[in-house]
Amino acid sequence: MWDDKEIEIVDKYTYLGIPLHCNMSYSTIAKEMLNRGNRAIKDLFGIYYKGKINNLNVRINLFNSLQLVQSVAMNCCHVLGLSVVEQIKSFQMSYLRRLLKLPAFTPHYFLMLESQSVPIEIQLLKTSLCLLCKLVRRPEASLSKIVLMPYTAR
């Protein structure tokens, strides 16, 4: 009850673009964010083809500097933390494989060396550490600290 009104109980609710499920499964949130990232990659390749952008360095710089795709995939991953590192890494590797037109069994180190890309997990680690530093500096009674600090113990 809220102000004498019945609150409906739902299985799924989207808040600020993040789907929240009744079981609070973080893997489903990560899956949804990575699906959005894959759709953004598809759109990015559409821009490449329509704009006739054939230069590999330009394509990689677009992926890295605009962070269009990365921001979609990394959305809320700082809260999910390091439990989704492998999923985020495979997201970047699939982009690089498609970009370089290489088969699925191409080693990660080769993709990183050939594209001269920075591993996306470094950005995830940086984002997670920044969040942790902000949380540590918050007052003890801060709601964000109360809610998020137990997740840092994982």
N, CA, C and O atoms as a GROMACS GRO file, in nm:
protein
  616
    1MET      N    1   0.084  -0.119   0.000
    1MET     CA    2   0.000   0.000   0.000
    1MET      C    3   0.089   0.125   0.000
    1MET      O    4   0.190   0.130   0.069
    2TRP      N    5   0.050   0.222  -0.078
    2TRP     CA    6   0.118   0.351  -0.083
    2TRP      C    7   0.012   0.458  -0.093
    2TRP      O    8  -0.059   0.465  -0.193
    3ASP      N    9  -0.001   0.541   0.009
    3ASP     CA   10  -0.107   0.643   0.014
    3ASP      C   11  -0.244   0.583  -0.011
    3ASP      O   12  -0.322   0.636  -0.091
    4ASP      N   13  -0.274   0.474   0.056
    4ASP     CA   14  -0.402   0.404   0.044
    4ASP      C   15  -0.429   0.351  -0.096
    4ASP      O   16  -0.545   0.329  -0.133
    5LYS      N   17  -0.325   0.330  -0.174
    5LYS     CA   18  -0.341   0.274  -0.309
    5LYS      C   19  -0.267   0.141  -0.314
    5LYS      O   20  -0.158   0.126  -0.260
    6GLU      N   21  -0.328   0.046  -0.380
    6GLU     CA   22  -0.267  -0.085  -0.397
    6GLU      C   23  -0.156  -0.076  -0.501
    6GLU      O   24  -0.176  -0.022  -0.610
    7ILE      N   25  -0.039  -0.129  -0.468
    7ILE     CA   26   0.074  -0.130  -0.561
    7ILE      C   27   0.075  -0.264  -0.633
    7ILE      O   28   0.075  -0.370  -0.571
    8GLU      N   29   0.075  -0.256  -0.766
    8GLU     CA   30   0.073  -0.378  -0.847
    8GLU      C   31   0.209  -0.447  -0.841
    8GLU      O   32   0.313  -0.382  -0.849
    9ILE      N   33   0.208  -0.578  -0.827
    9ILE     CA   34   0.330  -0.657  -0.828
    9ILE      C   35   0.348  -0.712  -0.968
    9ILE      O   36   0.258  -0.777  -1.023
   10VAL      N   37   0.465  -0.685  -1.026
   10VAL     CA   38   0.492  -0.729  -1.162
   10VAL      C   39   0.618  -0.815  -1.165
   10VAL      O   40   0.700  -0.807  -1.073
   11ASP      N   41   0.633  -0.897  -1.269
   11ASP     CA   42   0.750  -0.982  -1.283
   11ASP      C   43   0.870  -0.905  -1.337
   11ASP      O   44   0.984  -0.937  -1.304
   12LYS      N   45   0.844  -0.804  -1.422
   12LYS     CA   46   0.952  -0.730  -1.485
   12LYS      C   47   0.914  -0.582  -1.493
   12LYS      O   48   0.800  -0.547  -1.525
   13TYR      N   49   1.012  -0.497  -1.464
   13TYR     CA   50   0.990  -0.353  -1.470
   13TYR      C   51   1.117  -0.288  -1.524
   13TYR      O   52   1.228  -0.322  -1.482
   14THR      N   53   1.102  -0.194  -1.616
   14THR     CA   54   1.218  -0.126  -1.671
   14THR      C   55   1.230   0.011  -1.606
   14THR      O   56   1.138   0.093  -1.614
   15TYR      N   57   1.343   0.034  -1.541
   15TYR     CA   58   1.369   0.159  -1.472
   15TYR      C   59   1.496   0.220  -1.529
   15TYR      O   60   1.603   0.158  -1.522
   16LEU      N   61   1.486   0.339  -1.584
   16LEU     CA   62   1.599   0.408  -1.645
   16LEU      C   63   1.668   0.321  -1.751
   16LEU      O   64   1.791   0.323  -1.763
   17GLY      N   65   1.589   0.246  -1.826
   17GLY     CA   66   1.643   0.163  -1.932
   17GLY      C   67   1.701   0.031  -1.887
   17GLY      O   68   1.750  -0.046  -1.970
   18ILE      N   69   1.697   0.004  -1.759
   18ILE     CA   70   1.752  -0.121  -1.705
   18ILE      C   71   1.636  -0.210  -1.663
   18ILE      O   72   1.556  -0.172  -1.577
   19PRO      N   73   1.626  -0.330  -1.722
   19PRO     CA   74   1.516  -0.420  -1.686
   19PRO      C   75   1.540  -0.484  -1.549
   19PRO      O   76   1.643  -0.549  -1.528
   20LEU      N   77   1.448  -0.466  -1.460
   20LEU     CA   78   1.457  -0.527  -1.327
   20LEU      C   79   1.356  -0.641  -1.319
   20LEU      O   80   1.239  -0.623  -1.352
   21HIS      N   81   1.401  -0.757  -1.276
   21HIS     CA   82   1.317  -0.874  -1.267
   21HIS      C   83   1.285  -0.903  -1.121
   21HIS      O   84   1.359  -0.863  -1.031
   22CYS      N   85   1.175  -0.972  -1.098
   22CYS     CA   86   1.133  -1.000  -0.960
   22CYS      C   87   1.235  -1.085  -0.886
   22CYS      O   88   1.244  -1.076  -0.764
   23ASN      N   89   1.311  -1.167  -0.958
   23ASN     CA   90   1.411  -1.250  -0.891
   23ASN      C   91   1.547  -1.181  -0.880
   23ASN      O   92   1.641  -1.239  -0.826
   24MET      N   93   1.557  -1.057  -0.931
   24MET     CA   94   1.679  -0.975  -0.926
   24MET      C   95   1.800  -1.050  -0.981
   24MET      O   96   1.910  -1.045  -0.925
   25SER      N   97   1.778  -1.121  -1.091
   25SER     CA   98   1.887  -1.194  -1.154
   25SER      C   99   1.974  -1.097  -1.234
   25SER      O  100   1.928  -1.037  -1.331
   26TYR      N  101   2.099  -1.082  -1.191
   26TYR     CA  102   2.190  -0.990  -1.259
   26TYR      C  103   2.235  -1.045  -1.394
   26TYR      O  104   2.274  -0.969  -1.482
   27SER      N  105   2.229  -1.176  -1.410
   27SER     CA  106   2.268  -1.233  -1.538
   27SER      C  107   2.168  -1.193  -1.647
   27SER      O  108   2.208  -1.173  -1.762
   28THR      N  109   2.041  -1.182  -1.614
   28THR     CA  110   1.942  -1.139  -1.714
   28THR      C  111   1.961  -0.992  -1.749
   28THR      O  112   1.940  -0.952  -1.863
   29ILE      N  113   2.001  -0.911  -1.652
   29ILE     CA  114   2.030  -0.770  -1.679
   29ILE      C  115   2.151  -0.760  -1.773
   29ILE      O  116   2.149  -0.685  -1.870
   30ALA      N  117   2.255  -0.836  -1.743
   30ALA     CA  118   2.375  -0.834  -1.826
   30ALA      C  119   2.343  -0.883  -1.967
   30ALA      O  120   2.392  -0.827  -2.065
   31LYS      N  121   2.261  -0.986  -1.977
   31LYS     CA  122   2.223  -1.039  -2.107
   31LYS      C  123   2.147  -0.934  -2.189
   31LYS      O  124   2.173  -0.918  -2.308
   32GLU      N  125   2.056  -0.864  -2.125
   32GLU     CA  126   1.980  -0.758  -2.192
   32GLU      C  127   2.072  -0.645  -2.239
   32GLU      O  128   2.059  -0.596  -2.352
   33MET      N  129   2.166  -0.604  -2.154
   33MET     CA  130   2.259  -0.497  -2.192
   33MET      C  131   2.349  -0.539  -2.308
   33MET      O  132   2.377  -0.459  -2.397
   34LEU      N  133   2.394  -0.664  -2.307
   34LEU     CA  134   2.478  -0.712  -2.416
   34LEU      C  135   2.398  -0.727  -2.545
   34LEU      O  136   2.451  -0.706  -2.654
   35ASN      N  137   2.271  -0.764  -2.534
   35ASN     CA  138   2.184  -0.766  -2.653
   35ASN      C  139   2.171  -0.628  -2.713
   35ASN      O  140   2.174  -0.612  -2.835
   36ARG      N  141   2.156  -0.529  -2.628
   36ARG     CA  142   2.150  -0.390  -2.677
   36ARG      C  143   2.282  -0.351  -2.742
   36ARG      O  144   2.284  -0.282  -2.844
   37GLY      N  145   2.391  -0.393  -2.682
   37GLY     CA  146   2.523  -0.366  -2.740
   37GLY      C  147   2.538  -0.430  -2.877
   37GLY      O  148   2.595  -0.369  -2.968
   38ASN      N  149   2.488  -0.552  -2.892
   38ASN     CA  150   2.495  -0.620  -3.022
   38ASN      C  151   2.410  -0.549  -3.126
   38ASN      O  152   2.448  -0.541  -3.243
   39ARG      N  153   2.294  -0.497  -3.084
   39ARG     CA  154   2.212  -0.418  -3.178
   39ARG      C  155   2.284  -0.290  -3.217
   39ARG      O  156   2.275  -0.246  -3.332
   40ALA      N  157   2.355  -0.230  -3.122
   40ALA     CA  158   2.431  -0.109  -3.152
   40ALA      C  159   2.546  -0.139  -3.249
   40ALA      O  160   2.577  -0.058  -3.335
   41ILE      N  161   2.609  -0.256  -3.234
   41ILE     CA  162   2.713  -0.298  -3.328
   41ILE      C  163   2.654  -0.311  -3.468
   41ILE      O  164   2.714  -0.267  -3.566
   42LYS      N  165   2.537  -0.371  -3.477
   42LYS     CA  166   2.471  -0.386  -3.606
   42LYS      C  167   2.447  -0.248  -3.668
   42LYS      O  168   2.470  -0.229  -3.788
   43ASP      N  169   2.400  -0.153  -3.589
   43ASP     CA  170   2.378  -0.017  -3.638
   43ASP      C  171   2.509   0.049  -3.679
   43ASP      O  172   2.514   0.122  -3.778
   44LEU      N  173   2.614   0.023  -3.603
   44LEU     CA  174   2.745   0.080  -3.634
   44LEU      C  175   2.797   0.028  -3.767
   44LEU      O  176   2.854   0.103  -3.846
   45PHE      N  177   2.778  -0.101  -3.793
   45PHE     CA  178   2.819  -0.156  -3.922
   45PHE      C  179   2.734  -0.098  -4.035
   45PHE      O  180   2.783  -0.080  -4.147
   46GLY      N  181   2.608  -0.068  -4.008
   46GLY     CA  182   2.525  -0.001  -4.107
   46GLY      C  183   2.582   0.136  -4.143
   46GLY      O  184   2.580   0.176  -4.259
   47ILE      N  185   2.631   0.207  -4.042
   47ILE     CA  186   2.694   0.338  -4.066
   47ILE      C  187   2.820   0.320  -4.151
   47ILE      O  188   2.846   0.399  -4.241
   48TYR      N  189   2.897   0.215  -4.122
   48TYR     CA  190   3.018   0.189  -4.200
   48TYR      C  191   2.984   0.168  -4.347
   48TYR      O  192   3.050   0.225  -4.434
   49TYR      N  193   2.882   0.088  -4.374
   49TYR     CA  194   2.849   0.055  -4.512
   49TYR      C  195   2.786   0.174  -4.584
   49TYR      O  196   2.821   0.202  -4.699
   50LYS      N  197   2.694   0.243  -4.518
   50LYS     CA  198   2.629   0.359  -4.581
   50LYS      C  199   2.727   0.473  -4.603
   50LYS      O  200   2.722   0.542  -4.705
   51GLY      N  201   2.817   0.491  -4.508
   51GLY     CA  202   2.916   0.598  -4.519
   51GLY      C  203   3.040   0.558  -4.597
   51GLY      O  204   3.132   0.638  -4.615
   52LYS      N  205   3.041   0.432  -4.645
   52LYS     CA  206   3.155   0.379  -4.721
   52LYS      C  207   3.287   0.398  -4.645
   52LYS      O  208   3.389   0.438  -4.701
   53ILE      N  209   3.280   0.366  -4.515
   53ILE     CA  210   3.399   0.375  -4.429
   53ILE      C  211   3.470   0.241  -4.434
   53ILE      O  212   3.426   0.145  -4.371
   54ASN      N  213   3.578   0.233  -4.510
   54ASN     CA  214   3.650   0.108  -4.529
   54ASN      C  215   3.780   0.101  -4.451
   54ASN      O  216   3.838  -0.007  -4.437
   55ASN      N  217   3.827   0.213  -4.401
   55ASN     CA  218   3.953   0.218  -4.330
   55ASN      C  219   3.938   0.150  -4.193
   55ASN      O  220   3.853   0.190  -4.113
   56LEU      N  221   4.021   0.049  -4.168
   56LEU     CA  222   4.013  -0.027  -4.043
   56LEU      C  223   4.038   0.061  -3.922
   56LEU      O  224   3.968   0.048  -3.821
   57ASN      N  225   4.137   0.149  -3.930
   57ASN     CA  226   4.169   0.237  -3.816
   57ASN      C  227   4.053   0.328  -3.782
   57ASN      O  228   4.026   0.353  -3.665
   58VAL      N  229   3.985   0.379  -3.884
   58VAL     CA  230   3.869   0.466  -3.860
   58VAL      C  231   3.758   0.388  -3.791
   58VAL      O  232   3.694   0.439  -3.699
   59ARG      N  233   3.735   0.265  -3.836
   59ARG     CA  234   3.630   0.183  -3.775
   59ARG      C  235   3.661   0.152  -3.628
   59ARG      O  236   3.572   0.160  -3.543
   60ILE      N  237   3.784   0.118  -3.599
   60ILE     CA  238   3.823   0.089  -3.460
   60ILE      C  239   3.816   0.215  -3.375
   60ILE      O  240   3.771   0.210  -3.261
   61ASN      N  241   3.860   0.327  -3.432
   61ASN     CA  242   3.852   0.454  -3.358
   61ASN      C  243   3.708   0.493  -3.330
   61ASN      O  244   3.679   0.547  -3.223
   62LEU      N  245   3.618   0.468  -3.423
   62LEU     CA  246   3.476   0.496  -3.399
   62LEU      C  247   3.424   0.412  -3.283
   62LEU      O  248   3.353   0.461  -3.196
   63PHE      N  249   3.461   0.286  -3.284
   63PHE     CA  250   3.417   0.196  -3.176
   63PHE      C  251   3.471   0.243  -3.042
   63PHE      O  252   3.399   0.243  -2.942
   64ASN      N  253   3.598   0.283  -3.039
   64ASN     CA  254   3.662   0.321  -2.913
   64ASN      C  255   3.629   0.463  -2.868
   64ASN      O  256   3.593   0.484  -2.752
   65SER      N  257   3.640   0.560  -2.960
   65SER     CA  258   3.627   0.699  -2.918
   65SER      C  259   3.483   0.742  -2.896
   65SER      O  260   3.454   0.814  -2.800
   66LEU      N  261   3.394   0.700  -2.981
   66LEU     CA  262   3.254   0.738  -2.961
   66LEU      C  263   3.193   0.664  -2.844
   66LEU      O  264   3.102   0.713  -2.778
   67GLN      N  265   3.245   0.546  -2.818
   67GLN     CA  266   3.197   0.458  -2.711
   67GLN      C  267   3.047   0.436  -2.722
   67GLN      O  268   2.979   0.408  -2.622
   68LEU      N  269   2.997   0.448  -2.844
   68LEU     CA  270   2.855   0.423  -2.868
   68LEU      C  271   2.818   0.282  -2.827
   68LEU      O  272   2.724   0.262  -2.750
   69VAL      N  273   2.891   0.186  -2.876
   69VAL     CA  274   2.860   0.047  -2.849
   69VAL      C  275   2.902   0.010  -2.708
   69VAL      O  276   2.827  -0.057  -2.636
   70GLN      N  277   3.020   0.055  -2.668
   70GLN     CA  278   3.071   0.019  -2.536
   70GLN      C  279   2.981   0.072  -2.425
   70GLN      O  280   2.958   0.004  -2.325
   71SER      N  281   2.929   0.194  -2.442
   71SER     CA  282   2.845   0.251  -2.336
   71SER      C  283   2.716   0.172  -2.322
   71SER      O  284   2.664   0.157  -2.211
   72VAL      N  285   2.664   0.120  -2.432
   72VAL     CA  286   2.543   0.039  -2.424
   72VAL      C  287   2.572  -0.091  -2.351
   72VAL      O  288   2.495  -0.133  -2.264
   73ALA      N  289   2.683  -0.155  -2.386
   73ALA     CA  290   2.718  -0.282  -2.321
   73ALA      C  291   2.761  -0.263  -2.177
   73ALA      O  292   2.735  -0.349  -2.093
   74MET      N  293   2.826  -0.151  -2.147
   74MET     CA  294   2.879  -0.127  -2.013
   74MET      C  295   2.774  -0.066  -1.919
   74MET      O  296   2.798  -0.053  -1.799
   75ASN      N  297   2.658  -0.030  -1.974
   75ASN     CA  298   2.553   0.030  -1.893
   75ASN      C  299   2.518  -0.065  -1.778
   75ASN      O  300   2.480  -0.180  -1.801
   76CYS      N  301   2.532  -0.017  -1.660
   76CYS     CA  302   2.502  -0.087  -1.534
   76CYS      C  303   2.598  -0.202  -1.505
   76CYS      O  304   2.580  -0.272  -1.406
   77CYS      N  305   2.700  -0.224  -1.588
   77CYS     CA  306   2.795  -0.330  -1.559
   77CYS      C  307   2.886  -0.294  -1.444
   77CYS      O  308   2.946  -0.382  -1.382
   78HIS      N  309   2.897  -0.164  -1.412
   78HIS     CA  310   2.977  -0.128  -1.295
   78HIS      C  311   2.908  -0.174  -1.168
   78HIS      O  312   2.973  -0.196  -1.066
   79VAL      N  313   2.776  -0.188  -1.173
   79VAL     CA  314   2.704  -0.242  -1.057
   79VAL      C  315   2.713  -0.394  -1.058
   79VAL      O  316   2.730  -0.457  -0.954
   80LEU      N  317   2.701  -0.453  -1.177
   80LEU     CA  318   2.712  -0.598  -1.188
   80LEU      C  319   2.853  -0.643  -1.155
   80LEU      O  320   2.876  -0.756  -1.111
   81GLY      N  321   2.946  -0.552  -1.178
   81GLY     CA  322   3.083  -0.575  -1.136
   81GLY      C  323   3.159  -0.672  -1.223
   81GLY      O  324   3.129  -0.692  -1.341
   82LEU      N  325   3.256  -0.730  -1.160
   82LEU     CA  326   3.349  -0.813  -1.233
   82LEU      C  327   3.294  -0.952  -1.264
   82LEU      O  328   3.364  -1.035  -1.322
   83SER      N  329   3.170  -0.977  -1.226
   83SER     CA  330   3.109  -1.106  -1.256
   83SER      C  331   3.074  -1.120  -1.404
   83SER      O  332   3.046  -1.230  -1.451
   84VAL      N  333   3.074  -1.009  -1.477
   84VAL     CA  334   3.038  -1.012  -1.619
   84VAL      C  335   3.156  -0.984  -1.711
   84VAL      O  336   3.138  -0.954  -1.829
   85VAL      N  337   3.278  -0.994  -1.658
   85VAL     CA  338   3.396  -0.961  -1.737
   85VAL      C  339   3.405  -1.048  -1.862
   85VAL      O  340   3.431  -0.998  -1.970
   86GLU      N  341   3.383  -1.178  -1.848
   86GLU     CA  342   3.395  -1.267  -1.963
   86GLU      C  343   3.290  -1.236  -2.069
   86GLU      O  344   3.318  -1.244  -2.189
   87GLN      N  345   3.168  -1.201  -2.028
   87GLN     CA  346   3.064  -1.166  -2.123
   87GLN      C  347   3.100  -1.038  -2.198
   87GLN      O  348   3.080  -1.028  -2.320
   88ILE      N  349   3.153  -0.939  -2.125
   88ILE     CA  350   3.194  -0.813  -2.188
   88ILE      C  351   3.311  -0.838  -2.283
   88ILE      O  352   3.316  -0.780  -2.392
   89LYS      N  353   3.403  -0.921  -2.243
   89LYS     CA  354   3.519  -0.952  -2.327
   89LYS      C  355   3.474  -1.020  -2.456
   89LYS      O  356   3.523  -0.986  -2.564
   90SER      N  357   3.383  -1.115  -2.446
   90SER     CA  358   3.336  -1.184  -2.566
   90SER      C  359   3.260  -1.088  -2.657
   90SER      O  360   3.260  -1.106  -2.779
   91PHE      N  361   3.196  -0.987  -2.600
   91PHE     CA  362   3.127  -0.884  -2.677
   91PHE      C  363   3.227  -0.809  -2.766
   91PHE      O  364   3.204  -0.791  -2.885
   92GLN      N  365   3.338  -0.767  -2.707
   92GLN     CA  366   3.440  -0.696  -2.784
   92GLN      C  367   3.505  -0.788  -2.887
   92GLN      O  368   3.532  -0.747  -3.000
   93MET      N  369   3.530  -0.912  -2.849
   93MET     CA  370   3.594  -1.005  -2.942
   93MET      C  371   3.505  -1.034  -3.062
   93MET      O  372   3.554  -1.045  -3.174
   94SER      N  373   3.375  -1.046  -3.040
   94SER     CA  374   3.284  -1.072  -3.153
   94SER      C  375   3.282  -0.952  -3.248
   94SER      O  376   3.274  -0.970  -3.370
   95TYR      N  377   3.290  -0.831  -3.192
   95TYR     CA  378   3.297  -0.712  -3.278
   95TYR      C  379   3.425  -0.715  -3.362
   95TYR      O  380   3.420  -0.692  -3.483
   96LEU      N  381   3.538  -0.743  -3.299
   96LEU     CA  382   3.666  -0.744  -3.370
   96LEU      C  383   3.671  -0.855  -3.475
   96LEU      O  384   3.726  -0.836  -3.583
   97ARG      N  385   3.614  -0.971  -3.443
   97ARG     CA  386   3.610  -1.080  -3.541
   97ARG      C  387   3.529  -1.039  -3.663
   97ARG      O  388   3.570  -1.062  -3.777
   98ARG      N  389   3.415  -0.979  -3.638
   98ARG     CA  390   3.331  -0.935  -3.750
   98ARG      C  391   3.400  -0.825  -3.829
   98ARG      O  392   3.396  -0.824  -3.952
   99LEU      N  393   3.464  -0.734  -3.760
   99LEU     CA  394   3.532  -0.623  -3.825
   99LEU      C  395   3.647  -0.673  -3.914
   99LEU      O  396   3.664  -0.627  -4.026
  100LEU      N  397   3.723  -0.768  -3.861
  100LEU     CA  398   3.838  -0.819  -3.935
  100LEU      C  399   3.803  -0.938  -4.025
  100LEU      O  400   3.889  -0.991  -4.095
  101LYS      N  401   3.675  -0.979  -4.023
  101LYS     CA  402   3.625  -1.091  -4.104
  101LYS      C  403   3.705  -1.219  -4.077
  101LYS      O  404   3.754  -1.285  -4.169
  102LEU      N  405   3.716  -1.250  -3.948
  102LEU     CA  406   3.792  -1.368  -3.905
  102LEU      C  407   3.698  -1.472  -3.845
  102LEU      O  408   3.590  -1.437  -3.799
  103PRO      N  409   3.737  -1.599  -3.846
  103PRO     CA  410   3.651  -1.704  -3.790
  103PRO      C  411   3.641  -1.697  -3.637
  103PRO      O  412   3.720  -1.630  -3.571
  104ALA      N  413   3.543  -1.768  -3.584
  104ALA     CA  414   3.514  -1.764  -3.441
  104ALA      C  415   3.627  -1.821  -3.355
  104ALA      O  416   3.637  -1.785  -3.238
  105PHE      N  417   3.710  -1.906  -3.409
  105PHE     CA  418   3.816  -1.968  -3.330
  105PHE      C  419   3.946  -1.886  -3.329
  105PHE      O  420   4.048  -1.934  -3.281
  106THR      N  421   3.942  -1.766  -3.382
  106THR     CA  422   4.061  -1.680  -3.381
  106THR      C  423   4.097  -1.642  -3.237
  106THR      O  424   4.010  -1.597  -3.163
  107PRO      N  425   4.222  -1.661  -3.196
  107PRO     CA  426   4.260  -1.630  -3.057
  107PRO      C  427   4.243  -1.482  -3.023
  107PRO      O  428   4.260  -1.394  -3.107
  108HIS      N  429   4.209  -1.458  -2.899
  108HIS     CA  430   4.186  -1.320  -2.853
  108HIS      C  431   4.311  -1.234  -2.866
  108HIS      O  432   4.304  -1.119  -2.908
  109TYR      N  433   4.424  -1.291  -2.831
  109TYR     CA  434   4.547  -1.211  -2.836
  109TYR      C  435   4.574  -1.163  -2.978
  109TYR      O  436   4.624  -1.052  -2.997
  110PHE      N  437   4.542  -1.246  -3.077
  110PHE     CA  438   4.563  -1.207  -3.216
  110PHE      C  439   4.472  -1.091  -3.254
  110PHE      O  440   4.515  -0.996  -3.321
  111LEU      N  441   4.347  -1.097  -3.212
  111LEU     CA  442   4.252  -0.989  -3.241
  111LEU      C  443   4.299  -0.857  -3.179
  111LEU      O  444   4.292  -0.751  -3.242
  112MET      N  445   4.346  -0.865  -3.055
  112MET     CA  446   4.390  -0.744  -2.986
  112MET      C  447   4.516  -0.686  -3.051
  112MET      O  448   4.527  -0.564  -3.066
  113LEU      N  449   4.609  -0.772  -3.088
  113LEU     CA  450   4.732  -0.725  -3.152
  113LEU      C  451   4.704  -0.668  -3.291
  113LEU      O  452   4.755  -0.562  -3.327
  114GLU      N  453   4.623  -0.737  -3.368
  114GLU     CA  454   4.596  -0.695  -3.505
  114GLU      C  455   4.518  -0.564  -3.511
  114GLU      O  456   4.541  -0.481  -3.599
  115SER      N  457   4.425  -0.547  -3.418
  115SER     CA  458   4.342  -0.426  -3.418
  115SER      C  459   4.403  -0.314  -3.334
  115SER      O  460   4.356  -0.200  -3.339
  116GLN      N  461   4.505  -0.346  -3.256
  116GLN     CA  462   4.568  -0.250  -3.165
  116GLN      C  463   4.465  -0.187  -3.072
  116GLN      O  464   4.469  -0.068  -3.043
  117SER      N  465   4.372  -0.270  -3.025
  117SER     CA  466   4.266  -0.225  -2.936
  117SER      C  467   4.305  -0.245  -2.791
  117SER      O  468   4.388  -0.330  -2.757
  118VAL      N  469   4.243  -0.167  -2.706
  118VAL     CA  470   4.260  -0.181  -2.562
  118VAL      C  471   4.152  -0.277  -2.513
  118VAL      O  472   4.035  -0.260  -2.550
  119PRO      N  473   4.186  -0.375  -2.432
  119PRO     CA  474   4.084  -0.468  -2.382
  119PRO      C  475   3.971  -0.393  -2.310
  119PRO      O  476   3.996  -0.305  -2.227
  120ILE      N  477   3.849  -0.429  -2.341
  120ILE     CA  478   3.732  -0.362  -2.284
  120ILE      C  479   3.722  -0.388  -2.134
  120ILE      O  480   3.661  -0.309  -2.062
  121GLU      N  481   3.781  -0.497  -2.087
  121GLU     CA  482   3.775  -0.526  -1.943
  121GLU      C  483   3.854  -0.424  -1.862
  121GLU      O  484   3.829  -0.408  -1.743
  122ILE      N  485   3.948  -0.356  -1.925
  122ILE     CA  486   4.020  -0.249  -1.855
  122ILE      C  487   3.924  -0.134  -1.824
  122ILE      O  488   3.927  -0.077  -1.715
  123GLN      N  489   3.837  -0.102  -1.921
  123GLN     CA  490   3.737   0.003  -1.897
  123GLN      C  491   3.639  -0.041  -1.788
  123GLN      O  492   3.600   0.040  -1.704
  124LEU      N  493   3.600  -0.167  -1.789
  124LEU     CA  494   3.510  -0.218  -1.686
  124LEU      C  495   3.575  -0.210  -1.548
  124LEU      O  496   3.511  -0.169  -1.452
  125LEU      N  497   3.701  -0.249  -1.539
  125LEU     CA  498   3.774  -0.242  -1.413
  125LEU      C  499   3.787  -0.098  -1.366
  125LEU      O  500   3.768  -0.069  -1.247
  126LYS      N  501   3.818  -0.007  -1.456
  126LYS     CA  502   3.831   0.134  -1.423
  126LYS      C  503   3.699   0.190  -1.370
  126LYS      O  504   3.695   0.262  -1.270
  127THR      N  505   3.590   0.156  -1.439
  127THR     CA  506   3.457   0.203  -1.397
  127THR      C  507   3.421   0.147  -1.260
  127THR      O  508   3.367   0.219  -1.176
  128SER      N  509   3.449   0.019  -1.239
  128SER     CA  510   3.418  -0.044  -1.109
  128SER      C  511   3.500   0.018  -0.996
  128SER      O  512   3.447   0.041  -0.887
  129LEU      N  513   3.627   0.044  -1.021
  129LEU     CA  514   3.712   0.105  -0.918
  129LEU      C  515   3.669   0.248  -0.888
  129LEU      O  516   3.671   0.290  -0.772
  130CYS      N  517   3.629   0.323  -0.990
  130CYS     CA  518   3.579   0.460  -0.967
  130CYS      C  519   3.453   0.458  -0.880
  130CYS      O  520   3.439   0.540  -0.789
  131LEU      N  521   3.362   0.363  -0.908
  131LEU     CA  522   3.242   0.351  -0.827
  131LEU      C  523   3.276   0.316  -0.683
  131LEU      O  524   3.220   0.373  -0.590
  132LEU      N  525   3.368   0.223  -0.666
  132LEU     CA  526   3.409   0.183  -0.531
  132LEU      C  527   3.470   0.300  -0.455
  132LEU      O  528   3.441   0.319  -0.337
  133CYS      N  529   3.556   0.378  -0.521
  133CYS     CA  530   3.616   0.495  -0.457
  133CYS      C  531   3.510   0.596  -0.416
  133CYS      O  532   3.518   0.654  -0.307
  134LYS      N  533   3.411   0.617  -0.501
  134LYS     CA  534   3.303   0.710  -0.467
  134LYS      C  535   3.223   0.659  -0.348
  134LYS      O  536   3.185   0.736  -0.260
  135LEU      N  537   3.198   0.528  -0.346
  135LEU     CA  538   3.121   0.470  -0.236
  135LEU      C  539   3.195   0.481  -0.104
  135LEU      O  540   3.134   0.509   0.000
  136VAL      N  541   3.325   0.460  -0.105
  136VAL     CA  542   3.405   0.466   0.017
  136VAL      C  543   3.402   0.606   0.075
  136VAL      O  544   3.402   0.623   0.198
  137ARG      N  545   3.400   0.708  -0.010
  137ARG     CA  546   3.400   0.847   0.036
  137ARG      C  547   3.263   0.897   0.081
  137ARG      O  548   3.252   1.003   0.142
  138ARG      N  549   3.158   0.820   0.052
  138ARG     CA  550   3.023   0.861   0.090
  138ARG      C  551   3.004   0.846   0.242
  138ARG      O  552   3.071   0.766   0.306
  139PRO      N  553   2.912   0.926   0.298
  139PRO     CA  554   2.881   0.909   0.442
  139PRO      C  555   2.822   0.770   0.469
  139PRO      O  556   2.760   0.710   0.381
  140GLU      N  557   2.842   0.722   0.590
  140GLU     CA  558   2.793   0.589   0.627
  140GLU      C  559   2.643   0.575   0.610
  140GLU      O  560   2.595   0.466   0.580
  141ALA      N  561   2.568   0.683   0.629
  141ALA     CA  562   2.422   0.678   0.620
  141ALA      C  563   2.371   0.694   0.478
  141ALA      O  564   2.250   0.694   0.456
  142SER      N  565   2.460   0.708   0.381
  142SER     CA  566   2.420   0.726   0.242
  142SER      C  567   2.350   0.600   0.190
  142SER      O  568   2.397   0.489   0.210
  143LEU      N  569   2.236   0.620   0.124
  143LEU     CA  570   2.159   0.508   0.074
  143LEU      C  571   2.238   0.429  -0.031
  143LEU      O  572   2.234   0.306  -0.031
  144SER      N  573   2.309   0.498  -0.118
  144SER     CA  574   2.388   0.427  -0.220
  144SER      C  575   2.496   0.341  -0.156
  144SER      O  576   2.524   0.231  -0.205
  145LYS      N  577   2.556   0.388  -0.050
  145LYS     CA  578   2.658   0.309   0.019
  145LYS      C  579   2.597   0.189   0.089
  145LYS      O  580   2.652   0.079   0.086
  146ILE      N  581   2.484   0.209   0.152
  146ILE     CA  582   2.416   0.100   0.223
  146ILE      C  583   2.375  -0.010   0.125
  146ILE      O  584   2.387  -0.128   0.155
  147VAL      N  585   2.326   0.030   0.008
  147VAL     CA  586   2.275  -0.067  -0.090
  147VAL      C  587   2.388  -0.136  -0.165
  147VAL      O  588   2.383  -0.257  -0.186
  148LEU      N  589   2.489  -0.061  -0.207
  148LEU     CA  590   2.591  -0.117  -0.297
  148LEU      C  591   2.712  -0.178  -0.229
  148LEU      O  592   2.777  -0.263  -0.288
  149MET      N  593   2.745  -0.138  -0.108
  149MET     CA  594   2.866  -0.190  -0.043
  149MET      C  595   2.863  -0.342  -0.022
  149MET      O  596   2.968  -0.405  -0.033
  150PRO      N  597   2.747  -0.404   0.008
  150PRO     CA  598   2.750  -0.550   0.022
  150PRO      C  599   2.793  -0.622  -0.108
  150PRO      O  600   2.848  -0.732  -0.101
  151TYR      N  601   2.770  -0.560  -0.224
  151TYR     CA  602   2.809  -0.622  -0.350
  151TYR      C  603   2.958  -0.615  -0.373
  151TYR      O  604   3.012  -0.694  -0.451
  152THR      N  605   3.026  -0.524  -0.306
  152THR     CA  606   3.170  -0.514  -0.323
  152THR      C  607   3.244  -0.625  -0.250
  152THR      O  608   3.362  -0.650  -0.276
  153ALA      N  609   3.175  -0.691  -0.158
  153ALA     CA  610   3.238  -0.799  -0.083
  153ALA      C  611   3.241  -0.930  -0.160
  153ALA      O  612   3.305  -1.026  -0.116
  154ARG      N  613   3.172  -0.934  -0.276
  154ARG     CA  614   3.169  -1.058  -0.354
  154ARG      C  615   3.302  -1.092  -0.412
  154ARG      O  616   3.315  -1.194  -0.481
   0.00000   0.00000   0.00000
